Amino acid sequence: MPQDFFQRVWTIVRLIPYGKVATYGQIAAYLDSPRAARTVGWALHALPDGTDVPWHRVINAKGRISIDCFEHDPRLQHILLEEEGVVFDSKGYVDLRLYQWRPTIEVE
């Protein structure tokens, strides 16, 4: 199950447009697994080096970066999002009303 779920997560995350973000819970809900937000994070953590999946576009439901492992630097995600025009406030929050991806069609 996890590998299939991971593949499905990666497919959805590839759909997030440049300059937009989605939340872990939002991705889980699109996959009909609304309680699997943490597993979405594991799927993104499991991405191979050199991936084309824009993992940096997935943030937490509060509008913040959630990287807390010692393996990855959260500043990279912040930089990548800013390069796409996503603005963080002085406390490190993204305004989800402005930047959250809200597809008009059903995904998957």
ABEGO torsion letter per residue (X at the ends): XAAAAAAAAAAAAAABBBGBBBBAAAAAAAAGBAAAAAAAAAAAAABBBGBABBAAABBBAAGBBABABAABBAAAAAAAAAAAGBBBBAAGBBBAAAABBBBABBBX
